[in-house]
Amino acid sequence: MDTWLHWIIVAFAWIWVKIHDVVVALGLGFGGGAGWIISIVILTLLVRAAIIPLYLKQIKSQRGMQAIQPEIQKLQAKYKGKTDQASRQRQSEELMALYKKNGTSPYSSCLPLLVQMPVLFALYRVIFAVQQLNAGTYVYDNLGPLTKEVAAEIANSKFLGIGLFESLNSTPGALKIVFVVLIGLMVLFQFLTMRMSMTKNMPPAQDPNNPMVRSQKTMMYMMPAMFIFMGFIFQMALLIYMITTTIFSWVQQVWVIKALPTPGSPAYDELIAKREKKYQQWGQPYFEGYDRELEQLTQSAGTDSEAASDLAVKTLAEAKKRAKGEKVDVDFPEEWSTEEQLSVLRGLAFDDWKALPDETWLRELKKTKASAADAKTRKQPKKLSREQRMRRAQLEAADADAQAKYEERQARKEQQKAAKAGTTLTPEEVERRRQERRAAERKQRKQGKKKK
């Protein structure tokens, strides 16, 4: 694996050495002393910070998949039991269209993780390769700027009296307690991260005996146990790296729970309550003041709609600015009127929140309004009783009979006129004149409707 990751490993080696040079220049360490230890911590933090955007993208993709789960389930129910090739093809096409419409896919949540793994593994390999360089067993003569001489310098570094390449078994006497404490810290933060994720950032399990729930609980204890075993074989340099990354993961998880909790989780409900309270503290008096001002304007200006419209536009601009500051997604469609947009922001000020007013909330709101508009434009025919249907059929038959008799009379009159004039009308001419009369009657009816 080092072969295809070698260029990443070399890049990290260069960054590590440059960080060490800066640390030494700042007087925080020199030679093979604390400078290399501090640079391990800084390098780990920089790499973890660099992949935060990928981590956030992964969270966003997972939330997007959660949001469309009801639609996916409807689609699965629609094609349940249909195993023919055509049905499977249609299901696949509709599923892809659903993903495209909502800007997500099951693979987009996995891609960031797949990118992170080689990066973190390469960072681990940089530290591990230094020991091999020092022992002369590394596959290359050097790792970028890390030569055998530099590796020996790193090997002579000590943390709390323990060399960076020493393990628990090779550490003498009482210094083993340092290893035990550091392993304990690593395991503790790993356990806290997983426990916090399960108890605060996951929806409550309706069935505690569900196999998935039980598996997650098992993993919460199994992973720290594995870290204990790994801690016994880690060298001090790798242990420093692991402690740094587990503490970073814990801090990152704390932030995610506070800022981007999973919908339906206890942390999500807490964030809704917090944001709702903060928004409504200014929103309720603000919109009450707008209502009073609008009422006064109506009383003084009467039906001056222009003044009321100007007030609504001004109020909306300020309300959107303040709502955006409260992390409300105000990217409303342009076709929404000022009153519609004010109604949404007013609703947030007086109604109980069911979800955070974020991008997902706005997407669902757009769908709801679009469905309501479609339902309003579609006029459902009134269902008639059997007697009403029979009566309508009789009237339509009578109208058709009367129209036929009228056209027959008109045709006879035209034949008589033609006979007096000494000419004979062909059947084609009779039909043409009949069509002209119909067109004239339709035009007359349309003009009558416009006048009404």
C-alpha positions in Angstrom: 0.0 0.0 0.0 2.9 2.3 0.6 3.7 2.2 -3.1 0.6 4.0 -4.3 0.4 6.2 -1.1 4.1 7.1 -1.3 3.6 10.6 -2.8 1.2 11.5 0.0 3.5 10.1 2.6 6.4 12.2 1.2 4.3 15.3 1.2 3.4 14.8 4.9 7.1 14.2 5.6 8.0 17.6 4.1 5.2 19.3 6.0 6.3 17.6 9.3 9.9 18.8 8.8 8.8 22.4 8.0 6.6 22.5 11.0 9.5 21.3 13.1 11.7 24.1 11.7 9.1 26.7 12.6 8.7 25.2 16.1 12.5 25.4 16.6 12.6 28.9 15.2 10.0 30.0 17.8 12.2 28.5 20.6 9.7 25.7 21.5 12.2 22.9 20.9 15.5 22.1 19.3 17.4 19.1 17.9 15.8 15.9 18.8 13.9 17.4 21.8 10.4 18.6 22.3 10.3 20.2 18.8 9.5 16.8 17.1 6.8 16.0 19.7 5.1 19.3 19.2 5.4 19.0 15.5 3.6 15.6 15.6 0.7 17.3 17.4 0.6 20.3 15.1 0.8 18.1 11.9 -2.1 15.9 13.2 -4.2 18.9 14.0 -3.5 20.5 10.6 -4.4 17.3 8.7 -7.6 16.8 10.7 -8.6 20.5 10.2 -8.0 20.2 6.5 -10.5 17.3 6.1 -13.2 19.1 8.0 -14.9 20.3 4.8 -15.1 16.6 3.7 -16.5 15.7 7.0 -19.2 18.4 6.7 -20.1 17.3 3.2 -20.5 13.7 4.5 -22.9 14.9 7.2 -24.9 17.0 4.7 -25.1 14.0 2.3 -26.3 11.7 5.1 -29.0 14.3 6.2 -30.1 14.6 2.6 -30.6 10.8 2.3 -32.5 10.8 5.6 -34.8 13.6 4.3 -35.9 11.7 1.2 -36.3 8.3 3.0 -40.1 8.6 3.0 -40.1 9.1 -0.8 -37.7 6.2 -1.3 -40.0 4.0 0.8 -43.0 5.0 -1.4 -41.0 4.2 -4.5 -40.0 0.8 -3.1 -43.7 0.1 -2.2 -44.8 1.0 -5.7 -42.5 -1.6 -7.2 -42.8 -4.2 -4.5 -43.1 -7.7 -5.9 -42.2 -6.5 -9.5 -39.1 -8.4 -10.5 -39.3 -8.1 -14.3 -36.5 -6.2 -16.1 -38.7 -3.4 -17.3 -40.0 -2.6 -13.7 -36.5 -2.7 -12.3 -35.3 -0.3 -14.9 -38.2 2.1 -14.2 -37.6 1.9 -10.5 -33.9 2.6 -11.0 -34.6 5.6 -13.3 -37.2 7.1 -10.8 -34.7 6.6 -8.0 -31.9 8.4 -9.9 -34.4 11.2 -10.7 -35.3 11.5 -7.0 -31.6 11.8 -6.1 -30.9 14.4 -8.8 -34.0 16.4 -7.8 -32.8 16.6 -4.1 -29.1 17.0 -4.9 -27.9 13.9 -3.1 -27.0 10.2 -3.6 -26.1 7.3 -1.4 -22.5 7.4 -2.8 -21.9 11.1 -1.9 -22.0 10.3 1.8 -19.4 7.6 1.4 -17.0 9.5 -0.9 -15.7 11.9 1.8 -14.9 9.0 4.1 -13.1 7.2 1.3 -10.9 10.3 0.7 -10.2 10.7 4.4 -9.0 7.2 5.0 -5.9 7.3 2.7 -4.9 10.7 4.2 -5.1 9.5 7.8 -3.3 6.3 6.9 -0.6 8.2 5.2 -0.1 10.4 8.2 0.2 7.2 10.3 2.7 5.8 7.9 4.9 8.9 8.1 5.4 8.3 11.8 5.9 4.6 11.4 8.4 5.0 8.5 10.7 7.1 10.7 11.3 4.1 12.9 12.1 1.9 9.9 14.5 4.6 8.5 16.3 4.7 11.9 16.5 0.9 11.9 17.6 0.8 8.2 14.7 -1.5 7.2 12.6 1.1 5.2 12.1 0.2 1.5 13.6 3.6 0.5 16.8 5.3 1.5 14.9 8.4 2.6 11.4 9.8 2.9 11.7 13.2 1.3 13.6 15.3 3.8 13.5 12.5 6.4 16.9 10.8 6.1 18.4 8.2 8.3 20.2 11.0 10.3 17.0 12.9 10.8 15.2 9.7 11.8 18.0 9.1 14.4 17.5 12.6 15.8 13.7 11.9 16.1 14.4 8.6 17.8 16.5 10.3 20.5 13.5 12.6 21.3 11.9 11.8 24.7 8.4 12.5 26.0 8.2 12.4 29.8 11.4 10.4 29.8 10.2 7.9 27.2 11.7 7.7 23.7 9.4 8.2 20.8 10.0 4.7 19.4 9.6 2.9 22.7 6.5 0.8 23.5 5.0 -0.3 26.7 7.0 -3.5 26.8 10.3 -1.8 26.1 9.7 1.0 28.6 11.7 0.5 31.8 10.2 0.3 35.3 8.1 3.1 36.7 7.9 4.9 33.3 5.3 2.3 32.3 2.7 4.3 34.2 3.1 7.1 31.7 2.1 4.7 28.9 -0.8 3.4 31.0 -2.1 7.0 31.6 -1.8 8.0 27.9 -3.6 4.8 26.8 -6.3 5.5 29.3 -6.7 9.0 27.9 -6.9 7.7 24.4 -9.5 5.1 25.3 -11.5 7.6 27.4 -11.9 10.1 24.6 -12.8 7.4 22.1 -15.5 6.1 24.5 -16.8 9.6 25.2 -17.0 10.4 21.5 -19.0 7.2 20.7 -21.2 7.5 23.7 -22.0 11.1 23.0 -22.9 10.3 19.4 -25.3 7.5 20.5 -27.0 9.2 23.4 -27.2 12.8 22.1 -27.0 12.7 18.3 -29.2 9.7 17.4 -33.0 9.4 17.5 -34.3 7.4 20.4 -34.6 3.8 19.6 -38.2 2.6 19.6 -37.1 -1.0 20.1 -34.1 -1.4 22.4 -33.8 -5.0 21.3 -33.4 -4.1 17.6 -30.3 -5.8 16.2 -28.9 -2.6 14.9 -29.3 -0.8 18.2 -27.7 -3.7 20.0 -24.9 -3.7 17.5 -24.2 0.0 18.1 -24.1 -0.5 21.8 -21.7 -3.4 21.4 -19.4 -1.2 19.2 -19.5 1.5 21.8 -17.6 -0.8 24.2 -15.7 -2.9 21.7 -13.9 0.0 20.0 -12.4 1.3 23.2 -11.4 -2.3 24.1 -9.6 -2.6 20.7 -7.8 0.7 21.4 -6.5 -0.7 24.7 -5.0 -3.6 22.9 -3.5 -1.3 20.2 -2.1 0.9 22.9 0.1 -1.9 24.2 1.8 -2.3 20.9 2.0 1.4 19.9 5.3 3.3 20.1 5.2 6.6 21.9 5.2 8.7 18.7 2.1 6.8 17.4 0.4 7.1 20.8 0.9 10.9 20.8 -0.7 10.9 17.3 -3.6 8.7 18.4 -4.3 10.8 21.5 -4.2 14.0 19.5 -6.6 12.6 16.9 -9.1 11.1 19.4 -9.2 14.4 21.4 -9.8 16.2 18.1 -12.6 13.8 17.2 -14.2 14.4 20.6 -14.1 18.2 20.2 -15.4 17.8 16.6 -18.3 15.7 17.8 -19.1 18.2 20.5 -19.3 20.9 17.9 -21.4 18.8 15.5 -23.9 18.0 18.2 -24.3 21.7 19.1 -24.4 23.0 15.5 -25.4 20.1 13.2 -27.3 17.5 15.2 -29.1 14.6 13.6 -32.9 15.3 13.0 -35.0 13.6 15.6 -32.1 13.3 18.2 -32.2 14.9 21.7 -29.5 17.3 20.6 -31.7 18.3 17.6 -34.7 19.0 19.8 -32.5 21.1 22.2 -31.2 23.1 19.3 -34.8 23.7 17.9 -35.9 25.0 21.3 -32.9 27.2 21.6 -33.2 28.7 18.1 -37.0 29.1 18.4 -36.7 31.0 21.7 -34.0 33.3 20.3 -35.9 34.0 17.1 -39.2 34.6 18.7 -37.8 37.0 21.3 -37.3 39.6 18.6 -39.8 38.2 16.0 -43.0 38.5 18.0 -42.6 42.2 19.1 -41.3 43.0 15.6 -44.3 41.6 13.7 -46.7 43.0 16.3 -45.2 46.4 15.7 -45.6 45.9 11.9 -49.3 45.1 12.4 -49.9 48.2 14.5 -48.1 50.4 11.9 -50.0 48.8 9.1 -53.3 49.4 10.9 -52.5 53.1 11.6 -51.5 53.5 7.9 -54.7 52.0 6.8 -56.8 54.3 9.0 -54.9 57.5 7.9 -54.4 56.7 4.2 -57.6 54.7 3.6 -57.2 52.4 0.7 -53.7 53.7 -0.2 -52.3 50.3 -1.3 -49.0 51.8 -2.4 -48.1 53.0 1.1 -49.0 49.6 2.6 -46.9 47.9 -0.1 -43.9 50.0 0.6 -44.2 49.2 4.3 -44.4 45.5 3.6 -41.3 45.6 1.3 -39.3 47.6 3.9 -40.5 45.2 6.7 -39.6 42.1 4.7 -36.1 43.4 3.9 -35.3 44.0 7.6 -37.0 40.8 8.7 -35.0 38.7 6.2 -31.8 40.3 7.4 -32.5 39.6 11.0 -33.8 36.1 10.3 -30.6 35.3 8.3 -28.6 36.3 11.3 -30.6 33.7 13.3 -29.6 31.0 10.7 -32.9 30.9 9.0 -32.8 30.0 5.3 -34.5 33.0 3.6 -33.6 32.1 0.0 -37.3 32.2 -1.0 -38.3 31.7 -4.7 -38.7 35.0 -6.6 -42.2 34.1 -7.6 -43.3 34.3 -3.9 -45.0 37.6 -3.2 -43.9 39.9 -0.4 -47.0 38.9 1.7 -46.2 35.2 1.3 -42.6 35.7 2.4 -43.7 37.8 5.4 -46.3 35.1 6.3 -43.5 32.5 6.5 -41.3 34.6 8.7 -44.3 35.6 10.9 -45.2 32.0 11.3 -41.7 31.2 12.7 -42.3 34.1 15.2 -45.6 32.8 16.6 -45.8 29.0 15.8 -44.1 26.1 17.5 -41.1 24.9 15.4 -41.2 21.3 14.2 -37.8 21.5 12.5 -34.9 23.8 12.1 -35.6 26.4 9.3 -32.7 25.3 7.2 -32.2 24.3 3.6 -34.2 21.0 4.1 -37.0 22.9 5.7 -37.2 25.4 2.9 -37.2 22.7 0.3 -40.1 21.0 1.9 -41.9 24.3 2.3 -41.5 25.0 -1.5 -42.9 21.5 -2.2 -45.9 22.2 0.0 -46.7 25.5 -1.6 -46.3 24.2 -5.1 -48.7 21.3 -4.3 -51.2 23.7 -2.8 -51.0 25.9 -5.9 -51.5 22.9 -8.2 -54.5 21.8 -6.2 -56.0 25.3 -6.4 -55.6 25.5 -10.2 -57.0 22.1 -10.8 -60.9 22.2 -10.7 -62.3 18.9 -9.7 -65.6 18.1 -11.6 -68.6 18.0 -9.3 -69.9 14.5 -8.8 -73.4 14.2 -10.2 -76.2 11.9 -9.0 -77.7 9.3 -11.4 -80.8 11.5 -11.9 -78.6 14.5 -12.7 -76.6 12.5 -15.2 -79.7 11.3 -16.9 -81.2 14.8 -17.1 -77.9 16.2 -18.5 -77.9 13.5 -21.2 -81.5 14.3 -22.1 -80.7 18.0 -22.4 -77.6 17.3 -24.5 -79.6 15.1 -26.8 -82.4 17.7 -27.1 -79.8 20.4 -28.0 -78.2 18.2 -30.6 -81.6 17.4 -32.1 -82.5 21.1 -32.2 -79.2 22.0 -33.8 -79.7 19.4 -36.5 -83.2 20.6 -37.3 -82.0 24.2 -37.4 -79.2 23.3 -39.9 -81.6 21.3 -42.0 -84.0 24.3 -42.2 -81.1 26.6 -43.2 -80.0 24.2 -45.9 -83.5 24.1 -47.4 -83.7 27.9 -47.4 -80.4 28.1 -49.2 -81.5 25.5 -51.7 -84.7 27.5 -52.4 -82.8 30.7 -52.8 -80.5 29.0 -55.2 -83.4 27.6 -57.2 -85.0 31.0 -57.6 -81.7 32.4 -58.8 -81.5 29.6 -61.4 -78.6 27.7 -59.8 -78.1 24.4 -58.0 -76.1 23.9 -54.9 -73.8 20.9 -54.7 -73.6 18.8 -51.5 -70.0 20.2 -51.0 -71.3 23.8 -51.2 -74.1 23.0 -48.7 -71.5 21.6 -46.2 -69.2 24.6 -46.7 -71.9 27.0 -45.9 -73.0 25.0 -42.9 -69.4 25.2 -41.5 -69.4 29.0 -42.1 -72.6 29.3 -40.1 -71.2 27.3 -37.2 -68.0 29.4 -37.2 -70.1 32.6 -37.1 -72.2 31.3 -34.3 -69.1 30.4 -32.2 -67.6 33.8 -32.8 -70.9 35.5 -31.7 -71.0 33.4 -28.5 -67.4 34.4 -27.6 -68.1 38.1 -28.1 -71.2 37.8 -25.9 -69.1 36.2 -23.1 -66.5 39.0 -23.3 -69.2 41.7 -23.0 -70.5 40.0 -19.8 
